[in-house]
Structures are given as structure tokens and as C-alpha cells.
Amino acid sequence: MKSVLWFVAGIAAGFVVAHQVNQTTEGRRFFASIDAKAKAFGQAIAEGYHERDAELRAAAGPGAADGGASAER
């Protein structure tokens, strides 16, 4: 239980420090840079996922997109 308390205290301290840093112009630039990099990373992951999904669907052939339901008719 003591380690959970320290963990929560660390998170709270991190939020306080981040809030104080964000009050400065340099801090805002720093967080804007991190935000832009995180968005770019997320977008790259999503694009890769969609490309791979399209490849797998193309390799599976027709009827695979609906779980094979059209092949049973």
C-alpha cells in the first residue's frame, strides 16, 4: 500500500511540475513539440495498420472481408 501511495504522489508531483513548466513560453514550445511528435507517431502507426489490413484483405480474396458469409450463400 505504501508503494501505491508513492506512485500516486509521483504522478501528482509530475502534473504540478508540468503545469508550472507550461506557464513559460519555452515550456509551451516544449509541450507543443512533444504533442506534434506524438501525433506524427500515432498517424504513422495508423497508416501502417491500414496498409497492412488492406494487404491482408487483398491476399484473403473476395468474401473474406465479411467473414466468409457471402461464400456460404
Jmol script that loads the backbone (N, CA, C; Angstrom):
load data "model"
ATOM      1  N   MET A   1       0.822  -1.190   0.000  1.00  0.00           N
ATOM      2  CA  MET A   1       0.000   0.000   0.000  1.00  0.00           C
ATOM      3  C   MET A   1       0.871   1.261   0.000  1.00  0.00           C
ATOM      4  N   LYS A   2       2.021   1.158   0.637  1.00  0.00           N
ATOM      5  CA  LYS A   2       2.905   2.316   0.709  1.00  0.00           C
ATOM      6  C   LYS A   2       3.443   2.677  -0.679  1.00  0.00           C
ATOM      7  N   SER A   3       3.742   1.654  -1.496  1.00  0.00           N
ATOM      8  CA  SER A   3       4.258   1.954  -2.831  1.00  0.00           C
ATOM      9  C   SER A   3       3.186   2.576  -3.723  1.00  0.00           C
ATOM     10  N   VAL A   4       1.932   2.207  -3.530  1.00  0.00           N
ATOM     11  CA  VAL A   4       0.858   2.826  -4.308  1.00  0.00           C
ATOM     12  C   VAL A   4       0.762   4.307  -3.945  1.00  0.00           C
ATOM     13  N   LEU A   5       0.901   4.604  -2.662  1.00  0.00           N
ATOM     14  CA  LEU A   5       0.854   5.998  -2.216  1.00  0.00           C
ATOM     15  C   LEU A   5       1.992   6.797  -2.851  1.00  0.00           C
ATOM     16  N   TRP A   6       3.188   6.237  -2.876  1.00  0.00           N
ATOM     17  CA  TRP A   6       4.322   6.923  -3.502  1.00  0.00           C
ATOM     18  C   TRP A   6       4.104   7.094  -5.005  1.00  0.00           C
ATOM     19  N   PHE A   7       3.514   6.086  -5.622  1.00  0.00           N
ATOM     20  CA  PHE A   7       3.232   6.153  -7.059  1.00  0.00           C
ATOM     21  C   PHE A   7       2.267   7.306  -7.358  1.00  0.00           C
ATOM     22  N   VAL A   8       1.185   7.373  -6.599  1.00  0.00           N
ATOM     23  CA  VAL A   8       0.196   8.438  -6.782  1.00  0.00           C
ATOM     24  C   VAL A   8       0.814   9.803  -6.477  1.00  0.00           C
ATOM     25  N   ALA A   9       1.648   9.865  -5.443  1.00  0.00           N
ATOM     26  CA  ALA A   9       2.313  11.127  -5.104  1.00  0.00           C
ATOM     27  C   ALA A   9       3.247  11.561  -6.247  1.00  0.00           C
ATOM     28  N   GLY A  10       3.920  10.614  -6.870  1.00  0.00           N
ATOM     29  CA  GLY A  10       4.801  10.922  -8.003  1.00  0.00           C
ATOM     30  C   GLY A  10       4.038  11.439  -9.201  1.00  0.00           C
ATOM     31  N   ILE A  11       2.889  10.829  -9.460  1.00  0.00           N
ATOM     32  CA  ILE A  11       2.056  11.293 -10.571  1.00  0.00           C
ATOM     33  C   ILE A  11       1.566  12.714 -10.302  1.00  0.00           C
ATOM     34  N   ALA A  12       1.110  12.956  -9.083  1.00  0.00           N
ATOM     35  CA  ALA A  12       0.627  14.296  -8.727  1.00  0.00           C
ATOM     36  C   ALA A  12       1.745  15.322  -8.844  1.00  0.00           C
ATOM     37  N   ALA A  13       2.933  14.980  -8.370  1.00  0.00           N
ATOM     38  CA  ALA A  13       4.074  15.906  -8.470  1.00  0.00           C
ATOM     39  C   ALA A  13       4.422  16.174  -9.935  1.00  0.00           C
ATOM     40  N   GLY A  14       4.328  15.144 -10.766  1.00  0.00           N
ATOM     41  CA  GLY A  14       4.608  15.314 -12.192  1.00  0.00           C
ATOM     42  C   GLY A  14       3.631  16.267 -12.850  1.00  0.00           C
ATOM     43  N   PHE A  15       2.359  16.156 -12.487  1.00  0.00           N
ATOM     44  CA  PHE A  15       1.361  17.077 -13.031  1.00  0.00           C
ATOM     45  C   PHE A  15       1.619  18.510 -12.584  1.00  0.00           C
ATOM     46  N   VAL A  16       2.002  18.678 -11.324  1.00  0.00           N
ATOM     47  CA  VAL A  16       2.278  20.026 -10.812  1.00  0.00           C
ATOM     48  C   VAL A  16       3.465  20.634 -11.554  1.00  0.00           C
ATOM     49  N   VAL A  17       4.524  19.864 -11.716  1.00  0.00           N
ATOM     50  CA  VAL A  17       5.716  20.355 -12.412  1.00  0.00           C
ATOM     51  C   VAL A  17       5.382  20.676 -13.873  1.00  0.00           C
ATOM     52  N   ALA A  18       4.633  19.780 -14.527  1.00  0.00           N
ATOM     53  CA  ALA A  18       4.270  20.020 -15.928  1.00  0.00           C
ATOM     54  C   ALA A  18       3.431  21.289 -16.054  1.00  0.00           C
ATOM     55  N   HIS A  19       2.544  21.513 -15.113  1.00  0.00           N
ATOM     56  CA  HIS A  19       1.721  22.717 -15.142  1.00  0.00           C
ATOM     57  C   HIS A  19       2.591  23.968 -14.986  1.00  0.00           C
ATOM     58  N   GLN A  20       3.550  23.916 -14.093  1.00  0.00           N
ATOM     59  CA  GLN A  20       4.441  25.059 -13.876  1.00  0.00           C
ATOM     60  C   GLN A  20       5.311  25.317 -15.110  1.00  0.00           C
ATOM     61  N   VAL A  21       5.814  24.258 -15.733  1.00  0.00           N
ATOM     62  CA  VAL A  21       6.645  24.402 -16.929  1.00  0.00           C
ATOM     63  C   VAL A  21       5.809  24.975 -18.072  1.00  0.00           C
ATOM     64  N   ASN A  22       4.557  24.558 -18.169  1.00  0.00           N
ATOM     65  CA  ASN A  22       3.679  25.022 -19.241  1.00  0.00           C
ATOM     66  C   ASN A  22       3.339  26.505 -19.106  1.00  0.00           C
ATOM     67  N   GLN A  23       3.605  27.107 -17.986  1.00  0.00           N
ATOM     68  CA  GLN A  23       3.340  28.536 -17.786  1.00  0.00           C
ATOM     69  C   GLN A  23       4.354  29.412 -18.522  1.00  0.00           C
ATOM     70  N   THR A  24       5.499  28.843 -18.888  1.00  0.00           N
ATOM     71  CA  THR A  24       6.540  29.619 -19.566  1.00  0.00           C
ATOM     72  C   THR A  24       6.430  29.448 -21.082  1.00  0.00           C
ATOM     73  N   THR A  25       6.999  30.379 -21.806  1.00  0.00           N
ATOM     74  CA  THR A  25       6.988  30.309 -23.268  1.00  0.00           C
ATOM     75  C   THR A  25       7.783  29.107 -23.759  1.00  0.00           C
ATOM     76  N   GLU A  26       8.947  28.891 -23.160  1.00  0.00           N
ATOM     77  CA  GLU A  26       9.760  27.729 -23.532  1.00  0.00           C
ATOM     78  C   GLU A  26       9.034  26.433 -23.243  1.00  0.00           C
ATOM     79  N   GLY A  27       8.345  26.392 -22.114  1.00  0.00           N
ATOM     80  CA  GLY A  27       7.591  25.198 -21.735  1.00  0.00           C
ATOM     81  C   GLY A  27       6.479  24.895 -22.720  1.00  0.00           C
ATOM     82  N   ARG A  28       5.791  25.929 -23.165  1.00  0.00           N
ATOM     83  CA  ARG A  28       4.721  25.729 -24.154  1.00  0.00           C
ATOM     84  C   ARG A  28       5.291  25.194 -25.460  1.00  0.00           C
ATOM     85  N   ARG A  29       6.451  25.753 -25.870  1.00  0.00           N
ATOM     86  CA  ARG A  29       7.092  25.247 -27.089  1.00  0.00           C
ATOM     87  C   ARG A  29       7.507  23.792 -26.932  1.00  0.00           C
ATOM     88  N   PHE A  30       8.036  23.467 -25.753  1.00  0.00           N
ATOM     89  CA  PHE A  30       8.461  22.096 -25.469  1.00  0.00           C
ATOM     90  C   PHE A  30       7.277  21.136 -25.574  1.00  0.00           C
ATOM     91  N   PHE A  31       6.161  21.466 -24.926  1.00  0.00           N
ATOM     92  CA  PHE A  31       4.998  20.584 -24.953  1.00  0.00           C
ATOM     93  C   PHE A  31       4.352  20.544 -26.336  1.00  0.00           C
ATOM     94  N   ALA A  32       4.401  21.648 -27.074  1.00  0.00           N
ATOM     95  CA  ALA A  32       3.883  21.652 -28.447  1.00  0.00           C
ATOM     96  C   ALA A  32       4.717  20.727 -29.330  1.00  0.00           C
ATOM     97  N   SER A  33       6.030  20.722 -29.124  1.00  0.00           N
ATOM     98  CA  SER A  33       6.914  19.841 -29.878  1.00  0.00           C
ATOM     99  C   SER A  33       6.620  18.375 -29.563  1.00  0.00           C
ATOM    100  N   ILE A  34       6.449  18.072 -28.292  1.00  0.00           N
ATOM    101  CA  ILE A  34       6.133  16.695 -27.895  1.00  0.00           C
ATOM    102  C   ILE A  34       4.778  16.278 -28.472  1.00  0.00           C
ATOM    103  N   ASP A  35       3.806  17.180 -28.434  1.00  0.00           N
ATOM    104  CA  ASP A  35       2.485  16.881 -28.966  1.00  0.00           C
ATOM    105  C   ASP A  35       2.551  16.592 -30.465  1.00  0.00           C
ATOM    106  N   ALA A  36       3.304  17.393 -31.205  1.00  0.00           N
ATOM    107  CA  ALA A  36       3.428  17.190 -32.651  1.00  0.00           C
ATOM    108  C   ALA A  36       4.091  15.846 -32.959  1.00  0.00           C
ATOM    109  N   LYS A  37       5.129  15.505 -32.200  1.00  0.00           N
ATOM    110  CA  LYS A  37       5.812  14.226 -32.422  1.00  0.00           C
ATOM    111  C   LYS A  37       4.912  13.051 -32.080  1.00  0.00           C
ATOM    112  N   ALA A  38       4.128  13.166 -31.016  1.00  0.00           N
ATOM    113  CA  ALA A  38       3.210  12.086 -30.631  1.00  0.00           C
ATOM    114  C   ALA A  38       2.117  11.904 -31.687  1.00  0.00           C
ATOM    115  N   LYS A  39       1.605  13.010 -32.224  1.00  0.00           N
ATOM    116  CA  LYS A  39       0.582  12.921 -33.271  1.00  0.00           C
ATOM    117  C   LYS A  39       1.160  12.284 -34.533  1.00  0.00           C
ATOM    118  N   ALA A  40       2.374  12.661 -34.906  1.00  0.00           N
ATOM    119  CA  ALA A  40       3.011  12.087 -36.093  1.00  0.00           C
ATOM    120  C   ALA A  40       3.240  10.590 -35.902  1.00  0.00           C
ATOM    121  N   PHE A  41       3.663  10.200 -34.716  1.00  0.00           N
ATOM    122  CA  PHE A  41       3.888   8.786 -34.421  1.00  0.00           C
ATOM    123  C   PHE A  41       2.566   8.012 -34.508  1.00  0.00           C
ATOM    124  N   GLY A  42       1.522   8.550 -33.920  1.00  0.00           N
ATOM    125  CA  GLY A  42       0.220   7.898 -33.959  1.00  0.00           C
ATOM    126  C   GLY A  42      -0.314   7.771 -35.375  1.00  0.00           C
ATOM    127  N   GLN A  43      -0.099   8.802 -36.165  1.00  0.00           N
ATOM    128  CA  GLN A  43      -0.546   8.777 -37.557  1.00  0.00           C
ATOM    129  C   GLN A  43       0.233   7.718 -38.344  1.00  0.00           C
ATOM    130  N   ALA A  44       1.534   7.604 -38.101  1.00  0.00           N
ATOM    131  CA  ALA A  44       2.340   6.590 -38.789  1.00  0.00           C
ATOM    132  C   ALA A  44       1.881   5.186 -38.417  1.00  0.00           C
ATOM    133  N   ILE A  45       1.549   4.980 -37.148  1.00  0.00           N
ATOM    134  CA  ILE A  45       1.054   3.674 -36.712  1.00  0.00           C
ATOM    135  C   ILE A  45      -0.272   3.362 -37.403  1.00  0.00           C
ATOM    136  N   ALA A  46      -1.179   4.335 -37.444  1.00  0.00           N
ATOM    137  CA  ALA A  46      -2.487   4.128 -38.068  1.00  0.00           C
ATOM    138  C   ALA A  46      -2.341   3.835 -39.562  1.00  0.00           C
ATOM    139  N   GLU A  47      -1.471   4.581 -40.244  1.00  0.00           N
ATOM    140  CA  GLU A  47      -1.259   4.348 -41.674  1.00  0.00           C
ATOM    141  C   GLU A  47      -0.700   2.951 -41.922  1.00  0.00           C
ATOM    142  N   GLY A  48       0.264   2.546 -41.120  1.00  0.00           N
ATOM    143  CA  GLY A  48       0.833   1.200 -41.248  1.00  0.00           C
ATOM    144  C   GLY A  48      -0.206   0.122 -41.011  1.00  0.00           C
ATOM    145  N   TYR A  49      -1.051   0.340 -40.018  1.00  0.00           N
ATOM    146  CA  TYR A  49      -2.117  -0.622 -39.724  1.00  0.00           C
ATOM    147  C   TYR A  49      -3.061  -0.750 -40.911  1.00  0.00           C
ATOM    148  N   HIS A  50      -3.493   0.391 -41.457  1.00  0.00           N
ATOM    149  CA  HIS A  50      -4.442   0.359 -42.570  1.00  0.00           C
ATOM    150  C   HIS A  50      -3.819  -0.252 -43.823  1.00  0.00           C
ATOM    151  N   GLU A  51      -2.532   0.027 -44.076  1.00  0.00           N
ATOM    152  CA  GLU A  51      -1.859  -0.576 -45.223  1.00  0.00           C
ATOM    153  C   GLU A  51      -1.793  -2.087 -45.072  1.00  0.00           C
ATOM    154  N   ARG A  52      -1.417  -2.546 -43.893  1.00  0.00           N
ATOM    155  CA  ARG A  52      -1.311  -3.995 -43.656  1.00  0.00           C
ATOM    156  C   ARG A  52      -2.686  -4.651 -43.717  1.00  0.00           C
ATOM    157  N   ASP A  53      -3.697  -3.983 -43.207  1.00  0.00           N
ATOM    158  CA  ASP A  53      -5.052  -4.512 -43.258  1.00  0.00           C
ATOM    159  C   ASP A  53      -5.489  -4.682 -44.711  1.00  0.00           C
ATOM    160  N   ALA A  54      -5.193  -3.686 -45.549  1.00  0.00           N
ATOM    161  CA  ALA A  54      -5.548  -3.770 -46.967  1.00  0.00           C
ATOM    162  C   ALA A  54      -4.793  -4.911 -47.651  1.00  0.00           C
ATOM    163  N   GLU A  55      -3.515  -5.087 -47.309  1.00  0.00           N
ATOM    164  CA  GLU A  55      -2.735  -6.189 -47.884  1.00  0.00           C
ATOM    165  C   GLU A  55      -3.326  -7.538 -47.511  1.00  0.00           C
ATOM    166  N   LEU A  56      -3.678  -7.705 -46.252  1.00  0.00           N
ATOM    167  CA  LEU A  56      -4.236  -8.978 -45.800  1.00  0.00           C
ATOM    168  C   LEU A  56      -5.599  -9.251 -46.421  1.00  0.00           C
ATOM    169  N   ARG A  57      -6.414  -8.199 -46.556  1.00  0.00           N
ATOM    170  CA  ARG A  57      -7.725  -8.380 -47.185  1.00  0.00           C
ATOM    171  C   ARG A  57      -7.573  -8.742 -48.665  1.00  0.00           C
ATOM    172  N   ALA A  58      -6.611  -8.117 -49.344  1.00  0.00           N
ATOM    173  CA  ALA A  58      -6.378  -8.426 -50.757  1.00  0.00           C
ATOM    174  C   ALA A  58      -5.869  -9.856 -50.916  1.00  0.00           C
ATOM    175  N   ALA A  59      -5.007 -10.301 -50.003  1.00  0.00           N
ATOM    176  CA  ALA A  59      -4.463 -11.651 -50.079  1.00  0.00           C
ATOM    177  C   ALA A  59      -5.513 -12.701 -49.746  1.00  0.00           C
ATOM    178  N   ALA A  60      -6.479 -12.350 -48.902  1.00  0.00           N
ATOM    179  CA  ALA A  60      -7.507 -13.313 -48.499  1.00  0.00           C
ATOM    180  C   ALA A  60      -8.522 -13.537 -49.611  1.00  0.00           C
ATOM    181  N   GLY A  61      -8.676 -12.580 -50.489  1.00  0.00           N
ATOM    182  CA  GLY A  61      -9.591 -12.745 -51.607  1.00  0.00           C
ATOM    183  C   GLY A  61     -10.986 -12.252 -51.298  1.00  0.00           C
ATOM    184  N   PRO A  62     -11.872 -12.378 -52.290  1.00  0.00           N
ATOM    185  CA  PRO A  62     -13.243 -11.888 -52.119  1.00  0.00           C
ATOM    186  C   PRO A  62     -14.007 -12.721 -51.084  1.00  0.00           C
ATOM    187  N   GLY A  63     -14.891 -12.062 -50.376  1.00  0.00           N
ATOM    188  CA  GLY A  63     -15.689 -12.748 -49.372  1.00  0.00           C
ATOM    189  C   GLY A  63     -15.030 -12.833 -48.015  1.00  0.00           C
ATOM    190  N   ALA A  64     -13.748 -12.528 -47.943  1.00  0.00           N
ATOM    191  CA  ALA A  64     -13.048 -12.616 -46.660  1.00  0.00           C
ATOM    192  C   ALA A  64     -13.359 -11.417 -45.773  1.00  0.00           C
ATOM    193  N   ALA A  65     -13.723 -10.291 -46.379  1.00  0.00           N
ATOM    194  CA  ALA A  65     -13.989  -9.081 -45.605  1.00  0.00           C
ATOM    195  C   ALA A  65     -15.241  -9.216 -44.738  1.00  0.00           C
ATOM    196  N   ASP A  66     -16.191 -10.034 -45.189  1.00  0.00           N
ATOM    197  CA  ASP A  66     -17.415 -10.195 -44.395  1.00  0.00           C
ATOM    198  C   ASP A  66     -17.415 -11.501 -43.606  1.00  0.00           C
ATOM    199  N   GLY A  67     -16.251 -12.051 -43.382  1.00  0.00           N
ATOM    200  CA  GLY A  67     -16.145 -13.269 -42.570  1.00  0.00           C
ATOM    201  C   GLY A  67     -16.535 -14.525 -43.336  1.00  0.00           C
ATOM    202  N   GLY A  68     -16.617 -14.428 -44.647  1.00  0.00           N
ATOM    203  CA  GLY A  68     -16.957 -15.590 -45.454  1.00  0.00           C
ATOM    204  C   GLY A  68     -18.454 -15.813 -45.583  1.00  0.00           C
ATOM    205  N   ALA A  69     -19.256 -14.878 -45.138  1.00  0.00           N
ATOM    206  CA  ALA A  69     -20.710 -15.043 -45.189  1.00  0.00           C
ATOM    207  C   ALA A  69     -21.233 -15.127 -46.599  1.00  0.00           C
ATOM    208  N   SER A  70     -20.627 -14.397 -47.530  1.00  0.00           N
ATOM    209  CA  SER A  70     -21.124 -14.416 -48.912  1.00  0.00           C
ATOM    210  C   SER A  70     -20.785 -15.740 -49.582  1.00  0.00           C
ATOM    211  N   ALA A  71     -19.752 -16.433 -49.151  1.00  0.00           N
ATOM    212  CA  ALA A  71     -19.373 -17.718 -49.742  1.00  0.00           C
ATOM    213  C   ALA A  71     -20.337 -18.816 -49.320  1.00  0.00           C
ATOM    214  N   GLU A  72     -21.064 -18.632 -48.230  1.00  0.00           N
ATOM    215  CA  GLU A  72     -21.974 -19.665 -47.730  1.00  0.00           C
ATOM    216  C   GLU A  72     -23.301 -19.622 -48.430  1.00  0.00           C
ATOM    217  N   ARG A  73     -23.618 -18.564 -49.167  1.00  0.00           N
ATOM    218  CA  ARG A  73     -24.936 -18.403 -49.808  1.00  0.00           C
ATOM    219  C   ARG A  73     -25.052 -19.186 -51.061  1.00  0.00           C
TER     220      ARG A  73
END
end "model"
wireframe off; spacefill off
backbone 0.3
color backbone group
